[in-house]
Amino acid sequence: MRNVARLALCLAVLTGCYARGSATVRVNSPGLRAIATAAHVATAVAATAVAVHNAAVILSTPPPAPVDVYYESRPGYVWIHGRQTWNGSAYVWTQGSWEAQRSGQVYVDGYWTQTQGGYTYVDGYWTAQRPGYVYTEGYWAQRGGGYAWTPGQWQAQRPGQVWVAGAWSSNGGQRVYTPGRWSASASANVNVNVRVH
């Protein structure tokens, strides 16, 4: 029991996951002392578990390339890109999915980023459309036999132009992604997902 208490105390102190404060408890019975020690250990372990759950995970190994990034346009929906997730011992691919478009909002995709000491995932989120701007969605660009994430960005609206979202197509039996681009309003192809904000 003492070893468990020491371990919990060391974890709490080393991770900085502990509560400040004080309490005086007088216990004369050895049985009650053991219960009080167990209660202190449980509190320290619980506080550590909550703090670890809320902390960003930083991994020393970079995530592998995406498994499959192809998707077809679907009017009224936004594609949430698949990604590599960490299951505690290895990366596993999580498939992308469709989510209904939200009125007046855009979806900013999540992405892996290199930070001091490793790699961490920044979750995607919905955000309000910015007046006078268009959000140019992020995408997986084919580079060097693999894929690299190109993040989306806010761009100022251009007079007389619309943003034509990127799209997948087939070319000679191979899937090809054409990144989004600005196009003159009159020449925007009606078969392509066009964002006018």
Backbone as CSV, one residue per row, in Angstrom:
resi,resn,N_x,N_y,N_z,CA_x,CA_y,CA_z,C_x,C_y,C_z
1,MET,0.837,-1.195,0.000,0.000,0.000,0.000,0.877,1.252,0.000
2,ARG,1.963,1.209,0.754,2.845,2.384,0.795,3.471,2.638,-0.575
3,ASN,3.826,1.546,-1.276,4.422,1.718,-2.604,3.439,2.358,-3.582
4,VAL,2.181,1.966,-3.479,1.156,2.553,-4.345,0.998,4.032,-4.029
5,ALA,0.978,4.359,-2.754,0.851,5.754,-2.344,2.041,6.573,-2.835
6,ARG,3.234,6.012,-2.717,4.433,6.722,-3.189,4.389,6.926,-4.704
7,LEU,3.980,5.876,-5.415,3.891,5.974,-6.860,2.892,7.056,-7.279
8,ALA,1.720,7.064,-6.663,0.701,8.063,-6.987,1.204,9.464,-6.674
9,LEU,1.864,9.618,-5.541,2.392,10.920,-5.157,3.464,11.372,-6.151
10,CYS,4.356,10.470,-6.543,5.392,10.816,-7.519,4.774,11.217,-8.850
11,LEU,3.792,10.445,-9.318,3.126,10.787,-10.579,2.467,12.155,-10.499
12,ALA,1.778,12.401,-9.414,1.073,13.676,-9.269,2.055,14.836,-9.246
13,VAL,3.151,14.701,-8.507,4.123,15.787,-8.396,4.883,15.980,-9.708
14,LEU,5.341,14.864,-10.326,6.114,14.968,-11.556,5.305,15.527,-12.716
15,THR,4.025,15.205,-12.786,3.196,15.707,-13.889,2.578,17.056,-13.573
16,GLY,2.694,17.501,-12.335,2.094,18.770,-11.952,0.600,18.662,-11.755
17,CYS,0.097,17.441,-11.641,-1.342,17.205,-11.524,-1.718,16.956,-10.073
18,TYR,-1.835,18.004,-9.337,-2.258,17.847,-7.958,-2.952,19.125,-7.520
19,ALA,-3.742,19.004,-6.497,-4.474,20.165,-5.988,-3.737,20.727,-4.784
20,ARG,-3.708,22.024,-4.665,-3.097,22.648,-3.496,-4.162,22.818,-2.411
21,GLY,-3.740,22.760,-1.209,-4.669,22.898,-0.101,-4.164,22.084,1.072
22,SER,-4.873,22.130,2.160,-4.433,21.348,3.302,-5.629,20.896,4.108
23,ALA,-5.407,19.818,4.802,-6.421,19.276,5.699,-5.691,18.506,6.775
24,THR,-6.193,18.577,7.991,-5.595,17.833,9.090,-6.544,16.722,9.495
25,VAL,-6.011,15.519,9.436,-6.796,14.359,9.831,-5.974,13.575,10.833
26,ARG,-6.528,13.311,12.000,-5.849,12.502,13.010,-6.472,11.131,13.011
27,VAL,-5.641,10.146,12.767,-6.112,8.778,12.722,-5.262,7.955,13.678
28,ASN,-5.899,7.333,14.659,-5.175,6.521,15.631,-5.205,5.036,15.286
29,SER,-6.199,4.614,14.567,-6.348,3.201,14.240,-5.545,2.851,12.990
30,PRO,-4.742,1.754,13.015,-3.995,1.353,11.815,-4.926,1.082,10.625
31,GLY,-6.101,0.521,10.871,-7.058,0.237,9.796,-7.556,1.524,9.159
32,LEU,-7.875,2.516,10.002,-8.332,3.802,9.474,-7.217,4.533,8.748
33,ARG,-5.982,4.383,9.236,-4.839,4.984,8.547,-4.716,4.430,7.131
34,ALA,-4.901,3.128,6.988,-4.821,2.499,5.664,-5.921,3.036,4.754
35,ILE,-7.119,3.211,5.304,-8.230,3.744,4.512,-7.942,5.188,4.110
36,ALA,-7.435,5.990,5.035,-7.113,7.386,4.733,-6.029,7.468,3.658
37,THR,-5.014,6.597,3.759,-3.950,6.570,2.754,-4.524,6.187,1.390
38,ALA,-5.394,5.182,1.382,-6.016,4.752,0.127,-6.843,5.887,-0.481
39,ALA,-7.543,6.646,0.364,-8.349,7.769,-0.130,-7.454,8.833,-0.750
40,HIS,-6.319,9.129,-0.112,-5.376,10.111,-0.671,-4.821,9.624,-2.001
41,VAL,-4.482,8.322,-2.064,-3.954,7.746,-3.298,-5.010,7.845,-4.402
42,ALA,-6.252,7.455,-4.083,-7.328,7.487,-5.084,-7.546,8.903,-5.601
43,THR,-7.496,9.885,-4.711,-7.672,11.279,-5.118,-6.551,11.721,-6.046
44,ALA,-5.311,11.382,-5.698,-4.174,11.765,-6.529,-4.235,11.089,-7.892
45,VAL,-4.572,9.803,-7.910,-4.652,9.072,-9.169,-5.781,9.635,-10.030
46,ALA,-6.925,9.919,-9.430,-8.055,10.474,-10.179,-7.688,11.833,-10.779
47,ALA,-7.044,12.680,-9.992,-6.640,14.002,-10.492,-5.661,13.855,-11.641
48,THR,-4.733,12.906,-11.528,-3.760,12.673,-12.597,-4.459,12.170,-13.846
49,ALA,-5.402,11.241,-13.681,-6.121,10.685,-14.827,-6.906,11.762,-15.554
50,VAL,-7.571,12.643,-14.826,-8.342,13.726,-15.446,-7.410,14.660,-16.201
51,ALA,-6.287,15.010,-15.600,-5.354,15.924,-16.254,-4.758,15.293,-17.506
52,VAL,-4.415,13.995,-17.445,-3.853,13.327,-18.614,-4.895,13.236,-19.725
53,HIS,-6.155,12.969,-19.379,-7.219,12.875,-20.374,-7.407,14.204,-21.105
54,ASN,-7.262,15.317,-20.390,-7.478,16.638,-20.978,-6.252,17.194,-21.688
55,ALA,-5.102,16.554,-21.527,-3.871,17.057,-22.119,-3.759,16.626,-23.580
56,ALA,-3.091,17.441,-24.403,-2.833,17.070,-25.789,-1.780,15.979,-25.802
57,VAL,-1.962,15.007,-26.668,-0.996,13.928,-26.787,0.072,14.372,-27.764
58,ILE,1.319,14.268,-27.350,2.445,14.606,-28.213,3.206,13.321,-28.466
59,LEU,3.331,12.952,-29.733,3.965,11.696,-30.122,5.297,11.973,-30.787
60,SER,6.280,11.130,-30.512,7.604,11.328,-31.105,7.680,10.803,-32.533
61,THR,6.816,9.872,-32.895,6.797,9.298,-34.237,5.799,10.053,-35.109
62,PRO,6.226,10.483,-36.298,5.279,11.195,-37.166,4.186,10.253,-37.660
63,PRO,2.993,10.779,-37.905,1.927,9.923,-38.427,2.268,9.474,-39.851
64,PRO,1.893,8.230,-40.201,2.131,7.784,-41.580,1.203,8.499,-42.559
65,ALA,1.461,8.309,-43.834,0.642,8.923,-44.886,-0.789,8.404,-44.795
66,PRO,-1.745,9.186,-45.294,-3.135,8.725,-45.281,-3.300,7.469,-46.131
67,VAL,-4.290,6.668,-45.793,-4.539,5.430,-46.513,-5.270,5.701,-47.816
68,ASP,-6.367,6.434,-47.774,-7.147,6.734,-48.972,-7.812,8.084,-48.772
69,VAL,-7.624,8.976,-49.714,-8.156,10.327,-49.537,-9.230,10.677,-50.553
70,TYR,-9.598,9.738,-51.410,-10.554,9.989,-52.486,-11.983,10.105,-51.958
71,TYR,-12.726,11.066,-52.479,-14.147,11.212,-52.164,-14.830,11.950,-53.305
72,GLU,-16.106,11.701,-53.465,-16.900,12.357,-54.513,-17.660,13.521,-53.879
73,SER,-17.899,14.559,-54.653,-18.655,15.707,-54.159,-20.089,15.283,-53.828
74,ARG,-20.638,15.856,-52.773,-22.006,15.544,-52.345,-22.678,16.856,-51.936
75,PRO,-23.568,17.399,-52.750,-24.210,18.688,-52.453,-24.915,18.679,-51.086
76,GLY,-24.726,19.765,-50.341,-25.363,19.904,-49.029,-24.583,19.269,-47.893
77,TYR,-23.424,18.692,-48.203,-22.605,18.026,-47.183,-21.165,18.491,-47.279
78,VAL,-20.456,18.317,-46.172,-19.031,18.641,-46.110,-18.290,17.344,-45.802
79,TRP,-17.206,17.099,-46.522,-16.381,15.913,-46.293,-15.409,16.204,-45.153
80,ILE,-15.483,15.394,-44.103,-14.535,15.488,-42.984,-13.455,14.453,-43.290
81,HIS,-12.259,14.911,-43.575,-11.184,14.034,-44.026,-10.840,12.960,-42.988
82,GLY,-10.489,11.780,-43.508,-9.973,10.723,-42.644,-8.601,11.114,-42.121
83,ARG,-8.143,10.397,-41.109,-6.832,10.729,-40.548,-6.244,9.544,-39.813
84,GLN,-4.976,9.638,-39.554,-4.306,8.648,-38.718,-4.585,9.017,-37.253
85,THR,-5.012,8.043,-36.464,-5.227,8.279,-35.033,-4.300,7.373,-34.254
86,TRP,-3.980,7.759,-33.038,-3.091,6.998,-32.166,-3.957,6.215,-31.193
87,ASN,-3.788,4.887,-31.149,-4.609,4.061,-30.259,-3.899,3.699,-28.958
88,GLY,-2.777,4.314,-28.691,-2.025,4.031,-27.471,-0.757,3.249,-27.744
89,SER,-0.712,2.562,-28.894,0.497,1.810,-29.224,0.866,1.893,-30.704
90,ALA,-0.063,2.329,-31.542,0.212,2.423,-32.980,-0.785,3.372,-33.637
91,TYR,-0.423,3.823,-34.841,-1.354,4.629,-35.627,-2.338,3.701,-36.329
92,VAL,-3.595,4.126,-36.410,-4.628,3.413,-37.151,-5.390,4.429,-37.996
93,TRP,-5.777,4.000,-39.208,-6.483,4.895,-40.097,-7.948,4.984,-39.699
94,THR,-8.457,6.211,-39.562,-9.875,6.463,-39.310,-10.453,7.056,-40.582
95,GLN,-11.451,6.393,-41.142,-12.066,6.830,-42.394,-12.690,8.217,-42.263
96,GLY,-12.735,8.936,-43.364,-13.436,10.216,-43.408,-14.945,9.981,-43.428
97,SER,-15.697,11.062,-43.264,-17.158,10.924,-43.245,-17.805,12.220,-43.743
98,TRP,-19.091,12.112,-44.086,-19.859,13.277,-44.520,-20.599,13.862,-43.330
99,GLU,-20.669,15.174,-43.294,-21.460,15.862,-42.274,-22.294,16.920,-42.994
100,ALA,-23.541,17.071,-42.581,-24.423,18.048,-43.223,-23.842,19.457,-43.097
101,GLN,-23.895,20.206,-44.199,-23.433,21.594,-44.201,-24.246,22.394,-43.185
102,ARG,-23.611,23.278,-42.444,-24.297,24.136,-41.480,-24.411,25.537,-42.070
103,SER,-25.592,26.076,-42.017,-25.862,27.383,-42.591,-24.967,28.459,-41.965
104,GLY,-24.298,29.248,-42.813,-23.464,30.358,-42.346,-22.157,29.930,-41.704
105,GLN,-21.795,28.639,-41.841,-20.557,28.159,-41.222,-19.716,27.383,-42.228
106,VAL,-18.434,27.286,-41.924,-17.516,26.460,-42.713,-16.814,25.506,-41.758
107,TYR,-16.373,24.379,-42.299,-15.635,23.411,-41.487,-14.146,23.580,-41.753
108,VAL,-13.380,23.797,-40.681,-11.929,23.900,-40.769,-11.383,22.527,-40.386
109,ASP,-10.727,21.868,-41.344,-10.239,20.511,-41.122,-9.179,20.438,-40.037
110,GLY,-9.184,19.316,-39.334,-8.123,19.031,-38.375,-6.863,18.604,-39.119
111,TYR,-5.739,18.604,-38.432,-4.473,18.239,-39.079,-3.424,17.879,-38.025
112,TRP,-2.453,17.086,-38.447,-1.292,16.785,-37.615,-0.289,17.910,-37.800
113,THR,0.362,18.299,-36.722,1.380,19.334,-36.810,2.588,18.943,-35.971
114,GLN,3.744,19.361,-36.414,4.956,19.095,-35.657,5.123,20.196,-34.627
115,THR,5.308,19.781,-33.375,5.488,20.729,-32.285,6.820,20.451,-31.606
116,GLN,7.166,21.283,-30.662,8.389,21.051,-29.914,8.251,19.718,-29.185
117,GLY,9.090,18.776,-29.521,9.061,17.490,-28.843,8.256,16.414,-29.554
118,GLY,7.623,16.721,-30.692,6.901,15.657,-31.371,5.788,16.138,-32.277
119,TYR,4.757,15.307,-32.391,3.627,15.566,-33.279,2.336,15.540,-32.481
120,THR,1.418,16.436,-32.810,0.127,16.469,-32.127,-0.970,16.747,-33.164
121,TYR,-2.174,16.291,-32.850,-3.292,16.489,-33.760,-4.134,17.670,-33.295
122,VAL,-4.444,18.569,-34.220,-5.304,19.717,-33.954,-6.680,19.363,-34.526
123,ASP,-7.687,19.262,-33.659,-9.025,18.862,-34.092,-9.642,19.870,-35.051
124,GLY,-10.464,19.364,-35.980,-11.227,20.213,-36.875,-12.413,20.813,-36.133
125,TYR,-13.015,21.855,-36.698,-14.129,22.525,-36.022,-14.948,23.337,-37.021
126,TRP,-16.188,23.601,-36.640,-17.069,24.494,-37.402,-16.845,25.915,-36.911
127,THR,-16.871,26.861,-37.826,-16.718,28.264,-37.443,-17.602,29.126,-38.354
128,ALA,-17.952,30.298,-37.867,-18.802,31.215,-38.638,-18.063,31.713,-39.878
129,GLN,-18.823,31.869,-40.945,-18.276,32.436,-42.172,-17.844,33.876,-41.884
130,ARG,-16.696,34.273,-42.368,-16.207,35.637,-42.176,-16.690,36.523,-43.321
131,PRO,-17.358,37.634,-43.005,-17.822,38.543,-44.066,-16.643,39.045,-44.907
132,GLY,-16.803,38.975,-46.225,-15.762,39.469,-47.131,-14.662,38.459,-47.412
133,TYR,-14.786,37.241,-46.896,-13.757,36.221,-47.086,-14.380,34.903,-47.534
134,VAL,-13.558,34.075,-48.136,-13.928,32.720,-48.535,-12.921,31.787,-47.878
135,TYR,-13.431,30.695,-47.303,-12.518,29.696,-46.741,-12.168,28.699,-47.842
136,THR,-10.896,28.599,-48.177,-10.432,27.649,-49.184,-10.031,26.383,-48.442
137,GLU,-10.807,25.332,-48.626,-10.657,24.095,-47.861,-9.269,23.468,-47.989
138,GLY,-8.889,22.737,-46.942,-7.636,22.001,-46.973,-7.802,20.725,-47.788
139,TYR,-6.691,20.141,-48.195,-6.746,18.901,-48.992,-5.417,18.163,-48.887
140,TRP,-5.477,16.884,-49.213,-4.275,16.053,-49.288,-3.690,16.190,-50.689
141,ALA,-2.484,16.744,-50.801,-1.825,16.916,-52.091,-0.852,15.760,-52.315
142,GLN,-0.832,15.226,-53.518,0.074,14.127,-53.823,1.468,14.708,-54.032
143,ARG,2.411,14.196,-53.245,3.796,14.681,-53.314,4.754,13.522,-53.074
144,GLY,5.695,13.354,-53.976,6.753,12.364,-53.781,6.266,10.947,-53.510
145,GLY,5.269,10.484,-54.210,4.780,9.127,-54.009,3.866,8.966,-52.810
146,GLY,3.566,10.057,-52.105,2.667,10.006,-50.949,1.765,11.223,-50.945
147,TYR,1.217,11.509,-49.785,0.334,12.661,-49.645,0.836,13.571,-48.520
148,ALA,0.667,14.863,-48.714,1.010,15.852,-47.683,-0.199,16.762,-47.501
149,TRP,-0.503,17.098,-46.254,-1.655,17.937,-45.964,-1.367,19.389,-46.327
150,THR,-2.286,19.984,-47.077,-2.238,21.408,-47.409,-3.408,22.046,-46.667
151,PRO,-3.134,22.837,-45.638,-4.234,23.384,-44.836,-5.066,24.415,-45.595
152,GLY,-6.330,24.524,-45.211,-7.207,25.546,-45.774,-6.817,26.913,-45.234
153,GLN,-7.370,27.950,-45.842,-7.063,29.308,-45.385,-8.190,30.258,-45.780
154,TRP,-8.245,31.376,-45.084,-9.214,32.420,-45.419,-8.581,33.329,-46.464
155,GLN,-9.317,33.554,-47.557,-8.850,34.475,-48.594,-9.917,35.542,-48.809
156,ALA,-9.463,36.769,-49.043,-10.402,37.864,-49.299,-11.151,37.585,-50.599
157,GLN,-12.459,37.890,-50.595,-13.255,37.725,-51.822,-12.666,38.587,-52.924
158,ARG,-12.783,38.085,-54.134,-12.271,38.812,-55.294,-13.447,39.276,-56.144
159,PRO,-13.517,40.581,-56.442,-14.629,41.099,-57.252,-14.732,40.367,-58.583
160,GLY,-15.955,39.926,-58.941,-16.203,39.267,-60.218,-15.729,37.823,-60.284
161,GLN,-15.302,37.251,-59.143,-14.821,35.874,-59.140,-15.510,35.053,-58.048
162,VAL,-15.511,33.746,-58.252,-16.026,32.815,-57.251,-14.942,31.790,-56.959
163,TRP,-15.021,31.229,-55.765,-14.096,30.159,-55.404,-14.711,28.835,-55.853
164,VAL,-13.994,28.091,-56.685,-14.427,26.780,-57.145,-13.664,25.757,-56.296
165,ALA,-14.408,25.001,-55.490,-13.781,24.030,-54.584,-13.039,22.963,-55.374
166,GLY,-12.011,22.403,-54.755,-11.259,21.314,-55.375,-12.143,20.099,-55.576
167,ALA,-11.749,19.238,-56.507,-12.568,18.055,-56.802,-11.700,16.923,-57.333
168,TRP,-12.166,15.705,-57.118,-11.517,14.505,-57.647,-12.103,14.195,-59.010
169,SER,-11.284,13.648,-59.895,-11.747,13.184,-61.201,-10.902,11.982,-61.603
170,SER,-11.306,11.323,-62.664,-10.550,10.188,-63.194,-9.853,10.624,-64.464
171,ASN,-8.590,10.248,-64.583,-7.815,10.604,-65.764,-6.979,9.380,-66.144
172,GLY,-7.379,8.681,-67.225,-6.639,7.501,-67.656,-6.663,6.388,-66.623
173,GLY,-7.780,6.240,-65.906,-7.897,5.184,-64.903,-7.294,5.544,-63.552
174,GLN,-6.719,6.738,-63.432,-6.150,7.174,-62.159,-6.979,8.315,-61.580
175,ARG,-7.110,8.301,-60.251,-7.827,9.397,-59.592,-6.879,10.575,-59.436
176,VAL,-7.400,11.739,-59.801,-6.587,12.961,-59.764,-7.368,14.023,-59.012
177,TYR,-6.702,14.720,-58.100,-7.341,15.808,-57.366,-6.916,17.130,-57.985
178,THR,-7.894,17.960,-58.313,-7.627,19.305,-58.811,-7.938,20.273,-57.671
179,PRO,-6.907,20.954,-57.156,-7.137,21.879,-56.040,-8.109,22.996,-56.413
180,GLY,-8.737,23.593,-55.392,-9.654,24.709,-55.612,-8.955,25.884,-56.264
181,ARG,-9.755,26.758,-56.858,-9.177,27.901,-57.562,-10.225,29.006,-57.693
182,TRP,-9.753,30.202,-57.993,-10.639,31.316,-58.293,-10.991,31.251,-59.768
183,SER,-12.241,31.593,-60.086,-12.703,31.572,-61.472,-13.635,32.768,-61.694
184,ALA,-13.634,33.286,-62.929,-14.554,34.373,-63.256,-15.975,33.870,-63.052
185,SER,-16.838,34.680,-62.482,-18.212,34.278,-62.145,-18.944,33.627,-63.300
186,ALA,-18.833,34.171,-64.513,-19.588,33.652,-65.660,-19.052,32.316,-66.150
187,SER,-17.763,31.998,-65.863,-17.182,30.773,-66.405,-17.135,29.624,-65.406
188,ALA,-17.733,29.808,-64.239,-17.717,28.734,-63.241,-18.549,27.568,-63.752
189,ASN,-17.975,26.385,-63.756,-18.638,25.169,-64.244,-19.714,24.761,-63.244
190,VAL,-20.942,24.564,-63.719,-22.050,24.227,-62.834,-21.943,22.810,-62.266
191,ASN,-21.101,21.947,-62.847,-20.911,20.589,-62.348,-19.885,20.516,-61.227
192,VAL,-19.279,21.625,-60.914,-18.256,21.663,-59.876,-18.832,22.330,-58.647
193,ASN,-18.423,21.885,-57.486,-18.893,22.462,-56.227,-18.381,23.895,-56.112
194,VAL,-19.238,24.864,-56.231,-18.847,26.268,-56.216,-19.293,26.896,-54.889
195,ARG,-18.382,27.605,-54.256,-18.714,28.312,-53.017,-18.785,29.797,-53.315
196,VAL,-19.932,30.385,-53.112,-20.079,31.829,-53.263,-20.481,32.355,-51.888
197,HIS,-19.673,33.207,-51.305,-19.961,33.705,-49.948,-20.090,35.198,-49.963
